[in-house]
Every structure is written in structure tokens, then in C-alpha cells.
Amino acid sequence: MRLFLLTLLRLRSMSEWKEYKLIDIITVLGGGTPKTTVLEYWNGDIPWLSVADFNNGQKYVYQTEKHITKAGLENSSTRLLNEGDIIISARGTVGITAMLGKPMAFNQSCYGVQAQKAKTFNDYLYYLLRTTVSGFKQIAHGGVFDTITRDTFKDIDILLPTLEEQRSIASILSSLDDKIDLLHRQNATLEKIAETLFRQWFVEEAKEEWEQGKLRDVLTSIESGTRPKGGINIELKAGIPSIGAENINGIGVYDFSKTKYITYDFYRSMRRGVLKDYDVLVYKDGAYIGRKGMFGKGFPYGTSTVNEHVFILRSNERVNQFFLYFLLQQEDLELLNANSAQPGLNQEAMKSLEIRIPPVGIIDKFGIIVRPFVDKILFNSTQIRTLERLRDTLLPKLMSGEVRVTD
């Protein structure tokens, strides 16, 4: 009887939801690119978004790789979006969505989206767009690369609750995303503090009498992983995770949607490539050559491996893993193989990297200070994962009305 009454109440309240075409509740803005041959259009103080700047699963985007000038803005088809406006990728990886943490311009591979305030508002609209990504992909126009056009927004039907219920839904989901965002920013700050300390002690205040050596002098091992014949099973949802370039980009930074797996049988046959706490990872070839990373303390997984495109570096008693990580962060490793006929990094090139080796005492002191920072980053990353799973469970249920705020 109770279930019957709850169903009636849900049906009654769902009757207040109205059906719209997505285009009827939003304003869509196109972007553009200033002429790259005009130098005065570039390297200004206006952030200029491309898909790569927000393809990380996070709600907010605060920084861009490239910037343009006021002249570049005024002499191209790009536009300036406001803080809180929404950006969505329209080409290639379709449907990636983010909210702007500050005003930004954007290129033609994206659309800017603003809510029509009489019907909805940006914070709710962000979550609505997140839940309609699959719809975008199903009706996207194009051949090799899926593409969202303005007509795509006309083809998607949505149900919209009252503004009051929209605010309640957005409040719950935003509280989770705000906590996630806070932890991400805390992690970035902690890593930046550690990097600043490294630069101060070992770059700016480096002593001429410090030993000149090579990377091989401070390593116990450098190894890459492996994969089964025929490649890693990307459909396999159970097994041992195998980490590649897409998840090497700092300390505790991991995109769980890109996890690939190897079987338990293959894992048991591996002689190398199994991760330990605080291993330093370097991507050795391909588009992300030279990226560094570090995991541990159960994040991202209790047990994981790397594939053949990744080096694992382990230090000897002369340094520690934290010194090693930030040492390599100062280096453009892609230059090590600049004169080689073979693309990418190889072990000999890595081992031959010339470095300055400070006294053990100051290296140990750096490790003692920085280790709690790294542990906090890894702990935060675990918390982020928990919050993301809760948000992703609630998101479709709240947006469809399957779960109501009062529930």
C-alpha cells in the first residue's frame, strides 16, 4: 500500500514536469579562432578554450592552455562567455561539458550554452546536458568524427520540472561537485607548494660543489610494462587495471572512465610493470611523451600495472621517490630523443639524463616535508572518487524523476 501511494505521489508531481525541445530553453553561441598568423591576437590575458582544456570530467574549468588579446576577440568569430556559462564540445569527443570558473573565449569546436532564465538556470542546465550526452552521440551529425550542430539541439526532447524543484536538484548535485572541486584545487595547491619548494632548494639555491651525475646514478631500476598478445581488453570490467598515457598527468590524477584491464592469468605471468606506492611514472612515446605521474596508498587501485608505453622509475638510497618525481618535473624529457631515429624515450636516454645530485641530508629533509603532501593528495583523490560515484549514481535518477529530492 505504501509503495502504491508513493507511486501516485510521484506520478502527480511528475505531471508538473513539462516537455520541451532542448533548443527552447537555451541560447547557443558559436566560437572561433583568431588568425594564428597575426601575432597581436595571441598571448593576451583572455583565456581561450579548446576541448583539451576541459576534457577531464570536472565540473569547472578555470584555466586554458592558450590566451588571446582583446584585438583577437574583436577581430574573429570567437565570443566571450561569462563566469557560470556552459561549454560543450561539438566535434571529436562529443558532449564533454563544463562550467566556466571565469570569463573565457572559445574555439569553433565548442558551443557556449546559456540558460533562458524564465525556464531554467545554468547550474541545473549543466546537469541536464550531462544526462543528454548519450542523446547527442546518437543523433550527432558527421562521418569520421561525430559532430554537434545547432540542429542537434532542436532534435532532443527533455522534461523540465518546476524552477523550485530544479533548484533543489541542482543544490544536491552541486554540493557534491563543489566538494570535488575543492579537493581538486587543494591537490593542485599541495603539488604546487611541493614543486615550489623543490625549485627553491634545488634549482634557485643549488650549489656549484654539488655532484654532477646522471639519472642512472640515483636509480635502482627503470622498467616498462607489458600487455597480452592482441592488446588489452577494453571491454573487460573485471581484472587488473593497466595504466597508460591517458592517466599519467600528475600526482593522484586518474580518469576512471579510461581504465583498461588485463586478465588475472596474464597478471600472474608478469615479470615487470606492477606498481608500488610512490612509483614515478613517465610516458615514453606517443602524443603525451614525457608526462609524469605518481600513485599509491591504494589509489587508484589496490593492485595495478602499466602498459609497455610507460616507464616505472625507482630510486636508490641516494635520493627518494619524491625528489625523483619533482626532479623529472623540471625536465622536458621529449628533448632526450631529439636526435634519435626512433620516436619516444628509451631506457638509455633516460639513464643518461644529466642531473645535479645534492647531499643526502637535504634530499632526505625534502622527502620528510613533501611526503605528507603527497599522502594528502592521494587521500583526497580517493575521496574524490567516492563523491564522483555518489554523484554519478544520483544524477540520472534525479534528472529523470526516478528519485525525488523529498526521497
C-alpha positions as CSV (number, residue, x, y, z in Angstrom):
1,M,0.0,0.0,0.0
2,R,2.8,2.4,0.9
3,L,4.5,1.7,-2.4
4,F,1.3,2.4,-4.3
5,L,0.8,5.7,-2.5
6,L,4.4,6.7,-3.2
7,T,3.9,5.9,-6.9
8,L,0.7,8.0,-7.0
9,L,2.5,10.9,-5.4
10,R,5.4,10.6,-7.8
11,L,3.1,10.5,-10.9
12,R,1.2,13.5,-9.6
13,S,4.4,15.5,-9.1
14,M,5.9,14.3,-12.4
15,S,2.8,15.8,-14.1
16,E,4.2,19.2,-13.2
17,W,7.2,18.4,-15.5
18,K,6.9,20.0,-18.9
19,E,8.3,18.7,-22.2
20,Y,10.5,21.0,-24.3
21,K,12.9,20.8,-27.2
22,L,16.3,21.5,-25.7
23,I,16.7,24.5,-28.0
24,D,13.7,26.1,-26.5
25,I,15.3,26.5,-23.1
26,I,18.8,27.6,-24.0
27,T,20.8,30.1,-26.1
28,V,23.6,28.5,-28.2
29,L,26.7,30.5,-29.1
30,G,29.4,29.6,-31.6
31,G,33.1,30.1,-31.1
32,G,36.0,30.9,-33.4
33,T,39.8,31.2,-33.7
34,P,41.7,34.4,-34.3
35,K,44.1,34.3,-37.2
36,T,47.2,32.5,-36.0
37,T,49.4,34.5,-38.3
38,V,48.5,37.7,-36.6
39,L,50.8,37.8,-33.5
40,E,49.0,40.7,-31.8
41,Y,45.9,38.5,-31.5
42,W,47.6,35.9,-29.2
43,N,49.3,35.6,-25.8
44,G,47.0,38.2,-24.2
45,D,45.0,37.9,-20.9
46,I,41.8,36.4,-22.3
47,P,41.6,32.6,-21.7
48,W,40.7,30.8,-25.0
49,L,39.1,27.4,-24.6
50,S,39.6,24.3,-26.6
51,V,38.2,20.8,-25.8
52,A,41.6,19.7,-24.3
53,D,41.2,22.3,-21.6
54,F,38.1,20.7,-20.1
55,N,38.2,17.1,-21.1
56,N,38.9,15.9,-17.6
57,G,35.5,15.0,-16.1
58,Q,35.5,18.0,-13.7
59,K,32.5,20.4,-13.5
60,Y,34.5,23.7,-13.5
61,V,37.2,24.9,-15.9
62,Y,39.5,27.7,-14.6
63,Q,42.5,27.6,-17.0
64,T,43.3,27.3,-20.7
65,E,46.4,26.5,-22.5
66,K,46.1,29.4,-24.9
67,H,45.1,33.1,-24.4
68,I,44.1,35.8,-26.8
69,T,44.1,39.6,-26.8
70,K,41.2,42.0,-26.9
71,A,42.1,42.6,-30.6
72,G,41.9,38.8,-31.2
73,L,38.5,38.7,-29.6
74,E,37.2,41.7,-31.6
75,N,38.6,40.5,-35.0
76,S,37.4,36.9,-35.0
77,S,34.2,34.9,-34.6
78,T,35.0,33.8,-31.1
79,R,32.9,35.2,-28.2
80,L,33.4,35.9,-24.5
81,L,31.3,33.7,-22.2
82,N,30.6,34.7,-18.6
83,E,31.5,33.0,-15.4
84,G,29.0,30.3,-14.8
85,D,28.2,29.8,-18.5
86,I,28.4,26.3,-20.0
87,I,30.8,25.0,-22.6
88,I,30.2,21.8,-24.6
89,S,32.4,20.0,-27.1
90,A,30.9,19.8,-30.6
91,R,33.5,17.8,-32.5
92,G,35.7,14.8,-31.9
93,T,34.8,13.8,-28.4
94,V,31.3,15.0,-28.5
95,G,29.3,16.2,-25.4
96,I,32.1,17.0,-22.9
97,T,30.6,19.6,-20.7
98,A,31.9,22.1,-18.2
99,M,31.0,25.3,-16.4
100,L,33.3,28.4,-16.7
101,G,35.1,29.4,-13.5
102,K,35.7,32.8,-15.0
103,P,35.0,34.6,-18.4
104,M,36.6,32.9,-21.4
105,A,36.5,32.9,-25.1
106,F,36.3,29.6,-27.1
107,N,37.1,28.0,-30.4
108,Q,34.8,26.6,-33.1
109,S,35.0,23.0,-31.8
110,C,32.7,24.0,-28.9
111,Y,29.4,25.7,-28.2
112,G,28.7,28.1,-25.5
113,V,25.3,27.4,-23.8
114,Q,23.3,29.8,-21.6
115,A,20.0,29.1,-19.9
116,Q,16.9,31.0,-20.8
117,K,16.2,32.3,-17.3
118,A,12.4,32.1,-17.4
119,K,12.6,28.3,-17.8
120,T,15.8,27.2,-16.2
121,F,19.2,28.3,-14.9
122,N,22.8,27.4,-15.7
123,D,23.6,25.2,-12.7
124,Y,20.6,22.9,-13.4
125,L,21.2,23.1,-17.2
126,Y,24.8,21.8,-16.7
127,Y,23.4,18.6,-15.2
128,L,20.7,18.4,-17.8
129,L,23.3,18.5,-20.5
130,R,25.4,15.9,-18.7
131,T,22.5,13.5,-18.8
132,T,21.7,14.1,-22.5
133,V,25.3,13.3,-23.8
134,S,24.1,9.9,-24.9
135,G,21.4,11.6,-26.9
136,F,24.0,13.9,-28.5
137,K,26.1,10.9,-29.6
138,Q,23.1,9.1,-31.1
139,I,22.0,11.9,-33.3
140,A,25.3,13.7,-33.9
141,H,25.9,14.6,-37.5
142,G,29.1,13.7,-39.3
143,G,31.2,10.8,-40.6
144,V,34.6,10.0,-39.1
145,F,34.2,12.5,-36.2
146,D,30.8,12.9,-34.6
147,T,29.7,16.5,-34.7
148,I,27.0,18.5,-32.8
149,T,25.4,21.1,-35.0
150,R,22.8,23.7,-34.0
151,D,20.1,21.4,-35.4
152,T,21.2,18.8,-32.9
153,F,19.8,20.9,-30.1
154,K,16.4,21.0,-31.9
155,D,16.2,17.2,-32.0
156,I,16.5,16.5,-28.3
157,D,13.4,16.3,-26.2
158,I,13.7,17.0,-22.4
159,L,11.4,17.0,-19.4
160,L,11.8,20.1,-17.2
161,P,10.5,20.2,-13.6
162,T,9.4,23.4,-11.9
163,L,12.1,26.0,-11.1
164,E,11.7,25.2,-7.4
165,E,12.5,21.5,-8.0
166,Q,15.3,22.4,-10.4
167,R,16.9,24.4,-7.6
168,S,16.6,21.5,-5.2
169,I,18.1,19.0,-7.6
170,A,20.9,21.4,-8.6
171,S,21.6,22.1,-4.9
172,I,22.2,18.4,-4.1
173,L,24.4,17.7,-7.1
174,S,26.3,21.0,-6.8
175,S,27.1,20.3,-3.2
176,L,28.9,17.1,-4.3
177,D,30.6,18.8,-7.2
178,D,31.7,21.8,-5.1
179,K,33.4,19.4,-2.6
180,I,35.0,17.6,-5.5
181,D,36.2,20.9,-7.0
182,L,37.6,22.0,-3.6
183,L,39.6,18.7,-3.3
184,H,40.9,19.1,-6.8
185,R,42.1,22.6,-6.1
186,Q,43.6,21.6,-2.8
187,N,45.5,18.9,-4.6
188,A,46.8,21.3,-7.2
189,T,47.9,23.7,-4.4
190,L,49.7,21.0,-2.5
191,E,51.6,19.8,-5.5
192,K,52.4,23.4,-6.5
193,I,53.8,24.1,-3.0
194,A,56.0,21.0,-3.2
195,E,57.2,21.9,-6.6
196,T,58.0,25.5,-5.5
197,L,60.0,24.1,-2.5
198,F,61.9,21.8,-4.9
199,R,62.8,24.7,-7.2
200,Q,63.8,26.9,-4.3
201,W,66.1,24.3,-2.7
202,F,67.5,22.5,-5.7
203,V,67.4,25.0,-8.6
204,E,67.5,28.6,-7.3
205,E,69.8,27.8,-4.3
206,A,71.8,25.0,-6.0
207,K,75.5,24.9,-5.0
208,E,78.3,24.6,-7.5
209,E,80.0,22.0,-5.4
210,W,77.0,19.6,-5.7
211,E,77.9,16.4,-7.6
212,Q,77.3,16.3,-11.3
213,G,75.9,13.0,-12.4
214,K,73.4,11.1,-14.5
215,L,70.0,9.8,-13.7
216,R,71.3,6.3,-13.7
217,D,73.4,7.2,-10.5
218,V,70.2,7.6,-8.4
219,L,68.1,4.7,-9.8
220,T,67.7,1.1,-8.7
221,S,65.5,0.3,-11.7
222,I,63.7,1.6,-14.7
223,E,61.2,-0.7,-16.4
224,S,58.2,-0.6,-18.6
225,G,55.1,-2.8,-18.5
226,T,53.7,-5.2,-21.0
227,R,50.4,-6.3,-22.4
228,P,48.8,-9.5,-23.7
229,K,49.1,-10.5,-27.3
230,G,46.2,-9.0,-29.1
231,G,46.1,-6.0,-26.8
232,I,44.4,-5.1,-23.6
233,N,40.7,-6.0,-23.3
234,I,38.9,-2.6,-23.0
235,E,35.6,-4.4,-22.6
236,L,36.8,-6.4,-19.6
237,K,35.3,-4.9,-16.5
238,A,37.0,-7.3,-14.1
239,G,40.7,-8.0,-13.9
240,I,43.8,-6.0,-13.1
241,P,43.9,-2.3,-14.2
242,S,46.6,-1.4,-16.8
243,I,47.6,2.3,-16.7
244,G,48.6,4.1,-19.9
245,A,49.3,7.7,-21.0
246,E,45.7,8.8,-20.6
247,N,46.1,8.5,-16.8
248,I,49.6,9.9,-16.3
249,N,49.4,13.6,-15.6
250,G,50.5,14.5,-12.1
251,I,50.1,13.1,-8.6
252,G,46.8,11.3,-7.9
253,V,45.2,12.3,-11.2
254,Y,43.2,9.5,-12.7
255,D,40.2,9.2,-15.1
256,F,38.4,6.0,-14.1
257,S,36.3,6.1,-17.3
258,K,39.5,5.3,-19.3
259,T,40.6,2.2,-17.3
260,K,41.7,-0.8,-19.3
261,Y,42.2,-4.3,-17.8
262,I,44.4,-7.4,-18.2
263,T,43.2,-10.8,-17.0
264,Y,44.3,-12.3,-13.7
265,D,46.1,-15.1,-15.5
266,F,48.2,-12.6,-17.5
267,Y,48.9,-10.5,-14.4
268,R,50.3,-13.6,-12.6
269,S,52.7,-14.2,-15.6
270,M,54.1,-10.6,-15.5
271,R,57.7,-10.1,-14.6
272,R,57.7,-6.3,-14.6
273,G,55.3,-3.4,-14.7
274,V,53.5,-3.9,-11.4
275,L,53.0,-0.7,-9.5
276,K,54.3,0.0,-5.9
277,D,53.5,3.0,-3.7
278,Y,55.1,6.3,-4.9
279,D,56.5,4.8,-8.1
280,V,57.4,7.6,-10.6
281,L,55.7,7.0,-13.9
282,V,56.9,8.5,-17.2
283,Y,55.0,8.1,-20.5
284,K,57.7,7.3,-23.1
285,D,56.2,7.7,-26.5
286,G,53.2,8.9,-28.5
287,A,51.3,12.2,-28.1
288,Y,51.9,12.5,-24.3
289,I,55.6,11.8,-24.3
290,G,57.3,12.9,-21.2
291,R,54.3,13.2,-18.9
292,K,55.0,12.2,-15.3
293,G,52.7,10.7,-12.6
294,M,52.6,9.2,-9.2
295,F,50.1,6.9,-7.4
296,G,50.0,5.0,-4.2
297,K,48.2,4.4,-0.8
298,G,45.5,2.4,-2.6
299,F,44.8,5.0,-5.2
300,P,43.7,4.5,-7.9
301,Y,43.5,0.7,-7.2
302,G,45.0,-1.6,-4.6
303,T,46.8,-3.5,-7.4
304,S,47.5,-2.1,-10.9
305,T,50.1,-2.4,-13.7
306,V,51.4,-0.2,-16.5
307,N,51.5,-1.0,-20.2
308,E,54.5,-1.0,-22.5
309,H,54.3,2.7,-23.2
310,V,55.1,3.6,-19.6
311,F,58.3,3.6,-17.6
312,I,58.4,2.9,-13.9
313,L,61.4,4.6,-12.1
314,R,62.6,3.6,-8.6
315,S,65.3,5.5,-6.7
316,N,68.2,4.1,-4.8
317,E,69.4,5.2,-1.3
318,R,70.9,8.4,-2.7
319,V,67.5,10.1,-3.3
320,N,63.9,9.4,-2.6
321,Q,60.8,9.0,-4.8
322,F,59.6,12.5,-4.1
323,F,62.8,14.1,-5.0
324,L,62.9,12.0,-8.2
325,Y,59.4,13.0,-9.2
326,F,59.9,16.7,-8.8
327,L,63.4,16.4,-10.4
328,L,61.9,15.0,-13.5
329,Q,59.1,17.6,-13.5
330,Q,61.8,20.2,-14.2
331,E,62.9,18.4,-17.3
332,D,61.5,18.4,-20.9
333,L,62.1,14.7,-21.4
334,E,60.9,14.8,-25.0
335,L,64.2,16.5,-25.9
336,L,66.2,13.5,-24.8
337,N,65.5,11.7,-28.0
338,A,65.5,14.7,-30.3
339,N,68.4,13.3,-32.4
340,S,67.2,9.7,-32.4
341,A,65.7,8.0,-35.4
342,Q,63.4,6.1,-33.1
343,P,60.4,8.2,-31.7
344,G,59.9,8.3,-28.0
345,L,62.1,7.7,-25.0
346,N,64.3,4.7,-24.4
347,Q,65.9,3.5,-21.2
348,E,69.4,4.5,-22.2
349,A,68.3,8.1,-23.0
350,M,66.6,8.3,-19.6
351,K,69.5,6.9,-17.7
352,S,71.9,9.4,-19.5
353,L,70.0,12.5,-18.4
354,E,72.5,14.8,-16.7
355,I,71.4,15.9,-13.2
356,R,72.9,17.6,-10.2
357,I,72.9,15.4,-7.0
358,P,72.6,17.4,-3.8
359,P,73.8,16.0,-0.4
360,V,71.7,13.2,1.0
361,G,70.8,15.3,4.1
362,I,68.9,18.0,2.2
363,I,67.2,15.4,-0.1
364,D,66.0,13.4,3.0
365,K,64.7,16.7,4.5
366,F,62.8,17.4,1.3
367,G,61.3,13.9,1.4
368,I,60.2,14.3,5.0
369,I,58.4,17.6,4.3
370,V,56.8,16.5,1.0
371,R,55.6,13.0,1.8
372,P,52.6,14.2,3.9
373,F,51.6,16.5,1.0
374,V,51.6,13.5,-1.4
375,D,49.7,11.3,1.1
376,K,47.1,14.1,1.5
377,I,46.8,14.4,-2.3
378,L,46.3,10.6,-2.6
379,F,43.8,10.6,0.2
380,N,41.9,13.5,-1.4
381,S,41.9,11.6,-4.7
382,T,40.2,8.6,-3.0
383,Q,37.6,11.0,-1.5
384,I,37.0,12.5,-5.0
385,R,36.4,9.0,-6.4
386,T,33.8,8.3,-3.7
387,L,32.0,11.6,-4.2
388,E,32.0,11.1,-8.0
389,R,30.4,7.7,-7.8
390,L,27.7,9.1,-5.5
391,R,27.1,12.0,-7.9
392,D,27.0,9.7,-10.9
393,T,24.5,7.4,-9.2
394,L,22.2,10.2,-8.2
395,L,22.5,12.3,-11.4
396,P,20.3,10.2,-13.8
397,K,17.8,9.3,-11.1
398,L,17.3,12.9,-10.0
399,M,17.2,14.3,-13.5
400,S,14.6,11.7,-14.7
401,G,12.4,12.0,-11.6
402,E,13.1,8.4,-10.6
403,V,14.3,9.8,-7.2
404,R,12.8,12.9,-5.9
405,V,14.5,15.4,-3.6
406,T,12.0,14.6,-0.8
407,D,13.0,10.9,-1.0
